[in-house]
Amino acid sequence: MLQSIRDRSRSWGAKIIVGAVVVTMALFGVESLVGLFGGGGDEIAKVNGEPITRQQLELEVQRAIRSGQVPPEQERALRAQMLDQLITDRLLTQYAEEGGLHLSEEQLDQIIVSLPEFQDQEGRFDSELFRNRLASAGYTPVAFREELRVDMKRQQLQQGLAFSDFTLPSEQETLATLQRQTRSFRYAALSAEQVEGDVEVTEAALEEYYAANADNYRRPEQVRLEYVLIDRQEMAEAVEVEESALRDAWKERTADADRRIAHIMLTVDGERSRDEARAELQAVRERLAEGEAFADLALEVSDDTVTAEQGGDLGVISRGFFGDSFDEAAFSLDEGEVSDIVETDNGLHLLTVTGLERQSFEELRDELRRELALSRVSGEFNERVQRLIDESFAADDLQSVADDLGLALHESDWVSRDGAEGVLSEPGVMSEAFSPDVLEERFNSEVIELDNDRRLVVRVAEHREATTLPLEEVRDQVEASVAANLRRDALMALAEERLAALRDGDEQGLDWQRVDGVGRQETQGLSRALVDAVFRLPAPEGDAPVYGRAADGDRVVLIALERVEEGELDAQVEQFVASMAERLRAQAAILGLLDDLRDRAEIRR
């Protein structure tokens, strides 16, 4: 929804009477500000002192799922990504507010009333539609208004950065010329096997490399954790659900599915009384019970001449089409069943369902099984969570808690604040593990609510401070790095010797491979490193090639650039390149700002 607002916010309607919106807002009453800007909840991160709570994260996750952006089964994997986005948004918001970016109440009103999502068929703002749309997306009007305000500030900031940079026409022309350029060249690969002799790693070289790269061998502060986990979905997997229960759940789920209805209608007028009409329809029911076709009887008996010729077909209907009594009868039928006599303002009817637009039982079986199993274990889950809260608070260890609750006690390897995996990597877990009570006092953590179905308690089993690992402990790694550097240096030296000989006219007997007309993007299966190196070389003058080299993985490739050609002019490509240049400039400006904000920010997870 907010993306739609972003797309349209540049063209608000002129001179909208915003007083009506103020009245509309007042009609909603004072609301609880539960949402992004008013909720409490456990802190899972802080950005320059401003907290991000677990409740805020859960709201964003649920909104993403409700909007259809993310399937429910990916909910758990979504959390870390959403927390990163919340942190980025908070940094941009803080920067925008420090810069004095502002939206007035009138501007917000104008944006809201001009959005088609909140307008009726005549293009007028509809307060009921506004509220219903927000509710379906998981917003209150006040929370939505506040998030819209903040989001528009971020948009102002990003648009300002994007529009502050531009490309001159001459730059665009030069860029397009370079983009369509093609190059023809020869290349020959040199590998480490061509270097004579083995590399020798001396103790002095090891110590020198280790001293220069000590930060690469620094181990962060780490803990080894014990933890217990209660998982409602895991509990539900062990529950057997009867076929009959699944069938009942399917019928309940699809009870309001759209359906194709046929009817036989008798009107009540001066020629026919209500009792006479009932008697006639009762006789029709008896004929149907004896096997006569509904369509044949509709053609013979029904006073609705328009539908009678189509077997009484009324088409596909949803609830609310024909009134309560009609709906009650139509939506109580399964396919092929015939209703009792239904009375409406138009007359008396017999109804039958000729088709149901619903997912099949097999399509919904797995989903229904999960839902029923989860509902059956909910009571036990809540009871176990309460026991976990009580027992983990009082216990001096986690093993006894796990034994009492019938849970497995898990043990992690050494993990850092930012280096955990699996369930320990979820938002808020490691901040709790490194909290003073858990890390220093060695208490069990509070029960951490990972999501609606999982509760976790952690305990520090061991702790070690950040340190630079001694050379003896990382000797093998250092030796491997030094040896790789020596081999690369020897190969580079060999490449320089060969290049010098080539420039002097000695072809060296190399196994050249020829390539013609390579473009920047059309690499003809060559490595990116090789093509990029080719396009960095200056164009040859006359018939003499220009020589160069490229580091390509474990090998070095010698290059002989022979021709540079302009390539064919393509207006569509020219426009694409110009547009892409503008986008890349804008993106670089925004990413540069974000990198700077992150470097200067105090972010704690």
N, C-alpha and C positions, 0 to 999 in steps of 0.2 A: 504494500500500500504506500509506504513512504517513497519507494522508488517511483511510483506513478506520480506522486506529488513532486518529486525532484524534476521529473520530465516536463511537468506542466507549469511549474512555479514561475517561469520567466514571463508568462503571458497572463497575468491576472486580469480579470475584467475591470474596466474603468468605472469609477464612481459607483461601487456597490454599496447599498445601504447596509452598513455593518451594525447598526443599532439592533436589527432583528436578531443577529447572532448573539449579541450580548444578552438579550432577553431569553433566547433559546438556552444559552448556557445557564442562566439563572434558574430556568425551569428544571434543570437536572438536579438541583439541590446541592447541598454540601456532601462531597463524596469522600470516602476513605481513600487516601492517596497511596494505596498499596500498588506498587509498580516500580518502575525504574527509578523514580525520584522520591519515593516516600517510604519504601519498605525497610524493615529491619532485616535481621538475618545474620548468619555467621559471615564474617569477613573472609574472603578467599584471596583478596589482593588489595594493595593500596598503591595509588598513583599520585605521587607528590602529596601524600597525606590524605587523599580522598579515598574512602573505601569503596570497593566493589563487593557486593554481598552475594552469597549463594542464591538468594531469592532473585536478584537481578539476573544472574546467569540462567536460572531455571526458566524465568519468564521468556528470555530470548530464545532458549532452546525450544520451549513449547510453541512459541510463535512461529519459529522456522518450520516445525513439524506441522502445525495447524495450517500454515500457508501452502503446504505441499512441497516446499523447497527440499525437505529432507524426509525420507521414509522413517517411520518410527523405529525400525530395527537398527538404524544408524545413530540413534539418539545418544548412546554412550560415547561413541567416537566423536560426536559433534562438540562435546563440552569444551575440550581444550582449545579447539579452533574458535569457538564463540568467546571464550575468555580472552584470547589474544585480540579479537576484534573489539571487545569492550575496552580493553586497555588502550588500543589505538584510538578509538573514538574519544575516550576520556582525555588523552593527550591533546588531540585536535581541539576539543571543546575548551580545555583550559587555555590553550594558546589563543583561540578566537576571542575568549572573554577578556584575557589580558590585553588584547589588541583593541578592545572596545567595540567589537562587532555587535550589532543590536538589531532586533526586530521589534517593532511596536505591536501592541495588542491589535491595532487596526489592520496592520499588514497580515498578521496571523488569521484574523477574521476573514479578510479578503481571500487568502489562499484556501481556507477551508470551504467557504461557500461557493467557490468557483470550481471545485473538483466534481467531475461527473459522477464519481462514486457515491456522492452524497446528495445527488439531485434526482427529482422525480422525472416523470416522462415529459413534463413541460419545461424542464430545465431549471426548476426552482429548488433552492436548498430545502431538504426535508429533514427535520430534526429527528424523526423516528427512524428513518433510514440511516442517518448519521450514527445514531446510537447503536442500532442493530449491527451495522457493518463493523463498528469498533469492537462490539462484544464478541463477534465471531472471530476477530483477529486477536482477542485477548487484551484489549485496552479499555480503560475507562476514558470518558471524554477529557477529563482533566489531565490524566497521564499522557494521553495521545497529544494533547495540546502542548504539554511541556516537552515531550520528545520531538515533536515537530519543530518547536522553537530552537532546540539545541541542534537538530539535524540541519535546519536551514542556515544556522550560523556556520556549521562546518562546510556547507555547500558554498556559502559566501567566501570563506577562506580559500577553499580549493579552487574555485573559479577565479578568484583574484590572483592566485599563484599562476594558474594556467594562462590567464590573459596577459600577465605581466611579461611573458616571454613570447617571442615571435621569430619567424624566419623571413628574411628579406627575399624578394623575388630572385635576385642573383644567386642567393644561397640555394634556393629551391631548384634553380636551373642547373647549378653545379652538382647538386646532390642527385638529380635525375640522370644527368650525364654519367656520373660515376656508377649509378645503380644499374644502368643498362649496358655498361661496358663488359666486354668479354676478353679473355686472355688465352693465348696458346703457349704451351711450354712443355719442357721435358723435365722428368724428375728421376732421381736414383736414390735408393734408401741405403743408409749405412746402419749396421747393427753392432751391438756390443761385442759380438763374436769376432768382428774385424779388428778389434783393438788387441795389439800384441801384449802378451804377458798378463798375469793376474794382478789385481789391485792389492796393495798391502796397507792394512789399517794399523797404524802405530798407536801406541798408548797416548802419545802427545796429541795426535789428531783426535782421538776419542775425547780426551779431556778438554781440548779446545772447543770441539763441537758441543759438548755437553754444557760448558760454561756459557757459550753464546746462545744456546737454545734451552736454557734451564726452565723457562716458563712452559715449554712443551711437556715437561715432566713433572709439573706441579699437580699434586692430587688435591682436589677440593675437600672441604670439610664433609665427612661422611658418617652415616649411621647404618647399623644393621638392625632391621626392625622385625618384631613379631607382630602379627595382626590376626584378627578374627573378622570374618565377614558373614553377614546374614543377607542372603539373596533370595528375594521372593520368587523370582523367575526360576531359579534353580530348584527351590522347593516345589514349584508348580510342575516341573518336569517329571517329578516322581508320582504325580496324582493321576489315577485312572479316571477318565470321564466316559460315562456310558453313552452308547450310540443314541439312546432315546433322549438323553439330555441335550446332546448336540442337535438332534432334529428339532426339539422344542425351541432351542435357542435360535436356530436358523429361521424357524417360523416367526418367532418374535421379532428377529432382526429385520425380516423382509415383509412384515405385516403391512407396512405402509408403502410398499413398492408400487410404483405406477403400474396400472393394469389396463388391458383392453376390455371394455365392457360392451355387452349387447343387452337390449331390453325389449320387452313386450309391454306396451302401454295401452291402457284403456282409460278414456276420458269419462268424466262424470258430468252429465248435462241433463236437459229436460227429457231426453229420450232414454237415459240410463241412470238409475240411482246408484249410490255408492255400494249398497248391498248387492245389487245386480252385477256391478263390475267385479266385486270380490268373488261372487259365485262363478263368474266366467273365468277369472284368472285361476281359481282353485281347480276348475275343470281342466285348464291348460296344464297346470302342475301335474295332474293325474295322467294326462296324455304324455307329458315329458317322462314321467316315471315309467310309463309303459314302453318307452323307447323312441318316441317320435323326436325328430330333430328340432332344436330350438329355432334354427333359422327358418325352417318350413313353417312353424307355428307363428313366428313373427310376421312373415309375409301374409299369412292367412288371417291373423287375429288383430295385430297391432294397429292402433289408431295413428301412430307416428308413421305416416306414409313415406316420409323422407328416408327413415332408416330401415323400414320394413323390407325394402327391396335389397338391402345389404345384410339381411338376416338380423336386423335390429342393432347393427353395429353403431356404437357411439364414439368409437375411437379410443385412444389411450387417455386416461384421466389421472389426475393427482388429487389428493385430498383437498376438499374445499371447492371443487368444481360445481357440485350440484346440491350442496346443503347437507346438514347433519344427518338426517334420516337416510338419505341416499348413500352418503359416505359410510355410515355405520353398517349398512347392508353390503355395499360393494366391497369394503375392505375387511369384511369378516369371511369372505368366500375364498376358497382355493380354486385353482383352475378347473373348469368343468362343472363346478357346483352351481346350483340354482338357489336363489334367495327365497325367503318368504315374501309375501305381498308387501310392497313398500309404497307408502302414500306420500306424494309431494303436491305442490300447488298445481302441477300440470295434470295430475291424475294418479292412477294406481299402476304399479310396475311389477314385473318379474325381471330379475337381473341374473346374468350369468357372466362369469369371467372366462374370456376366450384366450387370454394370454397375459403372462406376468413378466414385467421387465425387472428382473432381479438376478443377482448373482446366484449361481447354482450352489447346492449344498456342498459339492466337492470343492468348489472354488473357495468357499468360506470355512471349510472344515478346520484347517490348521489354526486360523485366527480365532474361531469360536472355541476350539479346544484350549488355546492359551488363555482366553478371557475367563472361561469357566474354571479352569484350574487355578488361575490367579485369585479369583473370587473365593474359591474354597479354602485356600491357604491364608487368606488375609487375616483371619482371626488369630491363627497360630503365629503368623509373622509378627503381628502387633504385640502379641504376648511375649514372644522371644525378644523383640526389640526392647520392650520395657524391662525385661529381666537383664538384658545386656546393659542397659543404662544403670540399673541398680547395682548389679554385681561388679561391673568394671570400675565403678566409682569407688567401691569399698575394697576391692582386691589389691593385694600387693604383687600380683603377677597376672599373666593372661592365660596360662595353662589351666589353672583351676576354673576360670570363667569358661574357657572352651569346653572343658570336660562337663561342667554342670549343664551347659546349653546344648551339648551334643554337636559342637562345631569343631572344625579342623583348625589347629593352630598353625598358621603359615609363617615361614621365616624367609626374609629377603636376603640377598647378597648385600654387599656394601653399596649404598646409594647416596647421592648428593641431593641438594635442594632441587637441582635442575636435571638430575640424571636418573630418575626413577622410571620404571616401565610398568605396564599393566595397570592394575587397580591403583597402585601407589602413585601413578602419574596423573591421576585425576585431580581437578582443581581443588585446592584447599588441603589436600592430604599431607603434602610435605611441609607446608607452613605449620600445620598442627604438629607434625613430627619434630620440627625444630623449634617449637615454642618452648619458653622457659620451663613450664610445668612438666612437659614430657621429656625434654632433652636434659635439663639440669636436675630437676627434682626426681626424675625417673618415675613419674606417675603414669598410669594408663591415660590415654587421651580421652577427651569427651567423645561421645558417639557421633561420628561424622556421617551426615546424610548425603550420600553420593547422588542419589536420585530417588524417585518414588519407591523403588524396589530394593535398594541396597543400603545397608548400614555397616559402618566399619569402625573398629577401634584398633589403634596402633600403640605399641610400646617399644621404647628404645632398648635393644639388647646390648649393643656396643656402640661406642662413639669414638671417632678419631678426628683430630684437628687437621686443618689444611696444612700441607707441607710439600716441600720439594723433595721428590724421591731421590735417594742417593744413587750415585753412578752405578754402584755394584748391583743395585736392584733393577736398573733399566739398561744394563750393559748390552744385552742382546739387541734391544731396539736402537740404541745409539750406534752400535757397530753396523747394523744393517743400513741405517741412514747414511753414515760416513762412507760405507762401501758403495752405496748407490750414487752418492755425490761424486766419488772418485771415478766410477765408471762413466758417469755422464760427462765429467770434465774431460776424461780421456777421449771420449767419442766426439765431443765438441772440438777438441784440439785436432783430431783426425779430420773432422769436417773442414776446419779452417785451412789445414794443409791442402786438402783436395780443392777447395775453392781458390786458393792462391794459385795452384797449378792450372786450374781451368782458366782463370783470368789471364794467365801467361800463354794460353793456347794449347795446353796439354790436356787432352780429353780423358786421360787416366784409365781408359778401357772400362768405363762404368757401364752398367746394364741400364741404359736409359729407357724410360717409358714415356711415350708421347701422348699429349692430350690437347685437343683443339677446341676452341670456343667455349671455355668454361665461364659461366656467369657467377655472380656473387651468391645467388641462391641455387642455381642449377649446377650442383657440384659433381654430377656424373659419377656418383659413388665414391668420390675421394673424401678423405677426412677433412673436417672443418679446419683443423690446425693447418693443414697443407694449403687449402684454398685461401685462407686468410693471409698466410705468409706470401703467397703469390700476388695477392692484390695489394700488399704493402710495398712491393718492389717498384722502383721507378720504371717508367716506360723506356724500352730500349731505343737508342738513337742509331739509325742505320741498320746494318745487317748483324751487328755483334749482339749476342744475347746478354742479358743482365743476369748475373748469378746471385743466388742467395741460399739460405737454408731455413729449415723449420724443424723445431723439436716436436716430434709426433709420438707420444708415449715413450717406449723404451728405445726408439730409434731416432736418428737424425736424417732428414731428407734433403738432398741437394737439389736445387732448382735452377733451371736455365730458361728464363723468360724470353720468348722470341718475338711475340706480336701482341699488341694491344689494339683492339678494335672497338668502335663506338657502339655497335649494336643497333637494333632497329628501333625507330621512334614509335612509341605506343602511348597515345593520349590517356588511355585509361590507367596505364601503369604510372605515367607522370603524375596524374592526379592522386593516385594511391600513395606514391612516395611523398608527395607534398603533405597529404593528410597525415601520413604516418609520422613524418618529421615533427609536425605540430603536436601530435599526441605524445611522442616520446619526450619532447621538450617539457610538456606539461607534466607528464608522469615523473620525469627526472626531478622537476622542481618539488613536487609533492613528496616523493620518496626521500629526497634530500632533507626536506623539513622534518619528516618523520624520523629519519636516522638521527638528526640533530636533537630532536625532542627526546628520543629514547636515551641518547648518550647523556643528556643533562638531567634526565628525570630520575627520581627515586622510586623505583618500582619494586614492590615486595609482594611475593606470592606465598 
